[in-house]
Amino acid sequence: METQRTLEAVAIKDGKWWEISIPELDQVTAAKKLSEVQEYAESLATAILNVPEGSVTVNVTYGLPESSRECIACVLRYLIDRCNATES
């Protein structure tokens, strides 16, 4: 009996596509729809590891694109500055 393997993946929206990365396998794939991300991640893992479908669990974490992270950081800095100004 084969042991169930668990991998971590990160999916980030890049334009019209979801880029799915599995760092442990050093592999990337892409899905057009959010609803396809989990399936594509599992399919990539089973293909690369050459194991039967269902023998790998892939935990997908959804990340923000760099531009969104920068925007959020900017808003947070603004809010902190406003709070600090109000306390003075």
N, C-alpha and C positions, 0 to 999 in steps of 0.2 A: 504494500500500500504506500502510495506517495504522500509525503508530508505537504500540507497546504503552505504555500509561500505567500507572504504579504509584502507588497511593495508600496511605496509612496509616490504619488504623481502630483504635479502642479499644472493647473490649466489657467491660462491667461488669455483674455480676449485680445486679439491683434487684428484690427480692422474688421473684416467680415468673418474671420476664422478664430477658432479656439486653438491655441498652441498648447499641446499636451506634452509635458516633459517627464520622463522617468529617470531621474539622476542616477540611481543605482545601476541602471542598465546603459546609461549614457545614450539614450534614445529619445527621439522626438517624433510626434505625429501631429496631425491637425484634424479638427472636425469642424464642419460648417455650422452645426446646431449644438446648442447647449445640451439638448437631450441625447446627443450622440457621444458626448465626452467620456462617460464611464465605459461604454461599450468599446470605443476605440482604444482607450487606455488598456483595458483587459486584453483586447485582441493583439495589440502591440506586444504586451508582456508575454502572452502565450506563444506568439510567433518567434520572438527573440530567444526565449528559454526552451523552445521546442518541447512544450509540455501540452497535455490535453486541455481543452477548454474547461474552465471551472476549477482547475487546480491551482490557480493564482488569484489572490485577492488584491485588488489595487484600490488603495485609499486615495481619492482625489481631493486635493485642496485647491480652492479657487482663489487666485491672486488678482491683484489690480495691476493694470499696465503702469509703466513708469510715469507716464504723463499724469495719470490719476493720482498716484502717490505724491507727486510734486505739488499738484493742486491742493490736495488735502493738507499737506505740510504747510503750505502757504496760508491756508485758511486758519489752521491751528495757531500759527505764529501771530496772525492778525488778532485772533480772539484772545490770546494770552496778553498781547500788547494792550488791548482794550481793557481787559480786566485789571492789569497793572496800573493803567492810567486812571481808572475809576477808584482804585484803592488809595491813590495819592492825594 
